[in-house]
Amino acid sequence: VSNTYIYAKASTPGQRLDNNTFRLRGNLILSDAINIDGSLQHNYQYSDNRIRGAYGPTSPIYNLAIWGGANYDIRNFKNYWEPGKEGIRQNFVEHWRYNNPYALAHAYKKPWTKNDITANLQLNFKINDNLSGHVRSNLNTYSLTDNEEISKDIYTYSVADRQGRFRYFGRNYFENNTDFLLSFNKKVNKDFVVDAKLGGNQRFLRDKRVSASTTQLVVPEIFTLQNSTDEVTPSSSSFSKGVYSGYASLDLSVKNFLFVGATGRVDKSSTLPSGNDSFFYPSIYGSIVVSDMIKLPKTISYLKLRTSYAKVGGDLGIYEAINSYSTGRWRDSPLASFPGIIRNPNINPSFSTSYEHGAELKLFNGRFGIDFAYYENVLGPQIFTQPFSSASGYSGIQFNGRTTETRGMEISVSATPIRTDNFTWFTLINFDKNKEYLVSLPPEKDGTPRDREGRIPLDGRLYEYWYYDFDKSPSGELIIDRDGLPKLTEDYVSLGNTQPDFSASVINTFTYKNLSLNILIDGRFGGITYDRYERDLWRA
């Protein structure tokens, strides 16, 4: 039994977080062959407010750094209500568009309450020395309340009348996974070992949501749904999903230097169209420890070669495979709307495929090591929305066909420069570089092949950043326009790629007797990014 409580106070006024976790775990041994393992955890989270950081008048950064002036001291406005007009009128330099940041911290609250429960019950059994298994059920459920309490005179894009609002949002989520697994392990002889597994899983989830909002508040600072000028019309939604799975694996070991294995899994998902709702995906791997198979030079203490292939299938979101109406209200009138994307009754699951080939080398009794891997991850055929003219009444149709591919390499170099009886220094350097490309696209509706997606051609690199740039002469000089400002290009140009050129890290571990110190330096290098904050400062 354990309990952990964390209290966190934010640097922004008016925010705090209470987080309490209670854990209970036990094991019941019924016999040498049967035991039951169970656990229960409850996590409680409460925050009285969560400050908004987005662009707009509900953000303190927006009001202070971007559109705030230098002609006043914000500390003079800690008393954020005008005297005698508490809850009705802010104390601030203006009352048109912006808000006192202290009023945002204390008079526009977003309280959050969440209760998470996770539970696990597992029956382990042993049939004989070679065959064992378990039956297990996992539960994950939570209830969430996420409200907004907006006082009068707070301005937001959705509350332009400054008359306050109370908004309620509740969510109940339930997910259960029940599975079984049989494991067989047998050493056939001194050179041959077999490890096989067979299992199945049933997954079920249900998600229910309820929301409601007042119109203008009747009485200031009373945040209930009854305190509304107009009648409150709540909305609700309910989603459910089921997936049945079966899987098996086989691993073989020969003379403890050759290892091969394969897995297979089949899923049947309720979110895919009937007839295409079952899909199979396999994997296979192989490795050989060369240093255990043949005699190598004394400096090579370990050499291993490996390769693997894996395929993974995916389904759709709930209700994304059927053309169904969604209902709601527009002001006082009921509303039903049809999806803008035409669902394809013949849609197939999406797939991703990965290949990896690598080698691991250790020298000087393990004091120096290199691990190298080359990989390709093929994402597709994906479930892709083929866009077409909205004049048809729709924005697109679902297809299978878009494929992207990530190609990359990873290198790790490890070393132990110092190793004595009491002191050890171990260092690990890791380098990773990859790029993602657009490989294929489905044809147009009339069958015409597509050779690009937007500005990206087939076999072109994804995540290019296109925007206007300063125009330059053939000699590279900046062109100044008639208004005295640099001239911009007429069209967007590629300014670079938003993904890093590579990532790297260095880990140093110093160990003295029973004490250890870890130092990590990690970074992503290259690539460009869009600084929205700087852009908005120039606009201010």
C-alpha positions, 0 to 999 in steps of 0.5 A: 500500500502506498500513497503519494501527494504532490502540490504544485503552485504555478508561477502565474498567479491563481494557479495550483495543482493537487495530485494524489495517487493511492496504490494497492497491490497484492499477490495470493499464492494458491499453490506452487502452480497457481497464484493471483496478482492484483493491483488498484490505483486511484489518482485524483487531480484538481486545479482551481485554474489553468491559464490560457497561453494561446493567441487572444485576449484570454492569454496573459502573454497576449495582454502583456508582451504583445499588445500591452503598452509601456505607459503603465505598470501592471503591478498597479492593477493587482486590485483587478476590480474597480472599487464598488464594482466588484464582479462587474467592471475591471480595473484596467487602462482600457475596456475595449478589447483587452483584459487585466492579466490579474483579472484573467488569473482570478476572474476567468477560471478553468477549474479541472477535476479528474479521477483516474482508476486503473485496476489489474487482476491476473491469474498465473498458472503453470501446467508443467515445466514447459507450459505456463500461462495467464489470464488477465483483465485490465480496467482504465476509467476516469471521470473528468469535469472541465469548466469555465467560470468567466466573470462579467467584463471579461472579453473573449472572442466568444464572449464579446458582450462581456456579460460573463459565462459558465460552461460545463464539460463532463466526460466519462471514459471506460476501457477494458482489456481482457487477454490470455497468453500461453507460453511454451519453452523447451530446450530440445537438446543442448543446441536447440531451444524453442519458445512459443506463445499463443494469446488473444485479447478483447478490448472495449471502450466507451466514451461519454461526454456532456456539455452545457453553457449559459448565455449572459449571467443574471447575477455576477459571480454566480457560476451555475447553469441556472444563472442564465439569461436564456434557457440552457440547452445541453449537448451530449455524445456517446462513443463505443469501440470493440477490438478482438485480437489473436496473436502468436509468436515463435522464437528459435535459438540454435547453439546460443548464437543463431536466433530467429523468430516470427510473430503474427497478429489478427485484429477485428475492429468495430470501426471498419466496414463489415467485410474489411474489419479483420486484418493480419500483420506479421513480423520476423527477425533474425540475429547471429552472434558471430563472436560465439560462432567463429574465433575472432581476433582477441581485441573483438570481444563481441560481434552481432549482426541483426535484421528485422521486418515488422508490419502493423495494421490500424483502423479508423476512429469511431464512426469514421467509416459510416455516413451518419448524421451528427445532431445539435442545435443552432440557437433555438433550432435543432440541427442535423448535419451530414459529414463533409467527407464521403465514407468509403464502404470499401475502405481497407485498414491502414498499414505501416511497415518497418525494416531494420538492419544493424550490427553491434561490436564490442572491443577490448573486453567491452571497454569500447562498443559501436552499435549501428542500425539502418532503418526504413519505416513505410507508412501506408497505404494510409487511409487518405482523404482525396479532396475535390471541389466543395461545389459538389456538397462534399470536401472529399472522399476516403481512399487507401493509397497515400504512402510516406517513407522514413529512411534513417540511421542510428549510431551509438558509441560507448566507452569506459575510459576509467574502470577501477575497483572503486571508480568507473566512468562510462560514456555513451554517444548517440547519433540519429539522422532520418528524412521522410519522403512522399512515396505514392498518392492515390489517383484523382477521381477520374483516374488521373495519376497524381505527381505531387501533394501541394508543393511536394512532388513524389519522392520529395522530402516532407515538412518543407516550410514554404513562405514569402522571403526577401527578394534578392538580385542575381548577385544576392543583394537585397532589393528595396521597394519604393516604400523603402522596405525590403521587397518580398517574393511574389510567391512562396519559396521553400525556406528549409525543412522543419525537421532537424538534420540530426539529433544527438546525445551524450550520457556520462555516468560516474560511479564511485562505490555505491554512488552514481552521477548521470549527466545527459546532454541532448539536442536536435540540430538543424531545421527551421521553426516558425516563431509566432511570438516574434512575428506577433511582436513585430505586428504589435 
